Amino acid sequence: MIYVVATTQVKPDAREAFIQGAKACIAETRKEKGCVAYDSHTSINDANTFVVVERWESREDLNAHARAPHMKVWRELSAPLKASPTVIEIISDGKVETF
């Protein structure tokens, strides 16, 4: 299992446009092979900070997701709406300890 946490700071005046575009992207992504979960959340402390938490069956599925046509559209649409680049953390489930 591969987990992704993607955090994006959005320009305040672009918030609604970002949300609408994200909804379309999320709907398409959830149809992709290997997508276990793909959910967007808003920070409690800053309404312009969005965090997407993803789960993928494999790294290959995640790589295919990055090349999906709707992701190209999303990257082009969202780029001018962002206050800064998205920070992406990719985590494998290679467990060392169980808590």
N, C-alpha and C positions, 0 to 999 in steps of 0.2 A: 504494500500500500504506500502511496506517495501522498503527502499532504502539502498544500500550498497555502501560505498566508500572504495576501497582497494588500498593502495599505496605500491608499491614495488620498492626498489632500486636494480638495476641489476649491476652485475660486468661489467665493460666496454667491456671486451673481450668476454662476453657472450650475448651481446645485440641482435645480429642477431638470435642466437639460441632461445632466450627468445621470440622474436617477432614471429618466426615461430611456436613455440609451443603454444603461446597465440592465434594465428589465428585459430588453430585447436580446441582449447578449446572453444573459443568464438562461433565458428560455431555450435558445439554440444550443448552448453548451450542455444543458441537462440532457439533450438528446444524443450526445456524443458517446461513442463506444468507450467504455472504461470509466465514465464519470459516475462516481458513487455519490458525491454530494458537491453542490456548488451554491453557496449561500452568501448573500451580501448583508453586512451589518453596518450600523452607524455608531460612531463613538458617542458615549454618554457625555463626555467632556467637550466634544467639538462636533457639532452637527455637520461640518464640512469634511470630516474625516471618515472615509469609508474603508471597511475591511472585508475582503472576500476570503472566505475559508473554503478550500477545495479538498476533495479526496478523490484520488485516481487509483485504479487497479494496478497500473504499472507506469513506469517512466516513459515507455513507448506511447501509451495513451496520452500522457501529458504532452509529450513532444508533438503528437498529431494535433492535439488541441491548439497548440501555439501556431500551427500552420493552417488552421481551419479558416475558410473564407470569411466567416462572420467575425473572427478575431481581427482580421485585417481591417474590416469596416469599423469595428469598435475602437481599435487603436487610432485610426484616422479621426474618428468622431470625438473621442475623449481627449486627445492630446491638447487642444486649445482650451479645454475646460479645467485642466489640472493646474494647481498652484505650484506643484513640484512633481518630479517623476515618481511613478509608483515604485514602492519598495517591495520586492518579492523575496520571500523566504521559502525554500523548498526543503521539505523534511521527509526522510524515509522512515519507515517503521522498523528499522534495524534496532531492535530493542536490546539495550544493555542491562537495564534494571526495570523492574515493575514497581510502581509506587502505589 
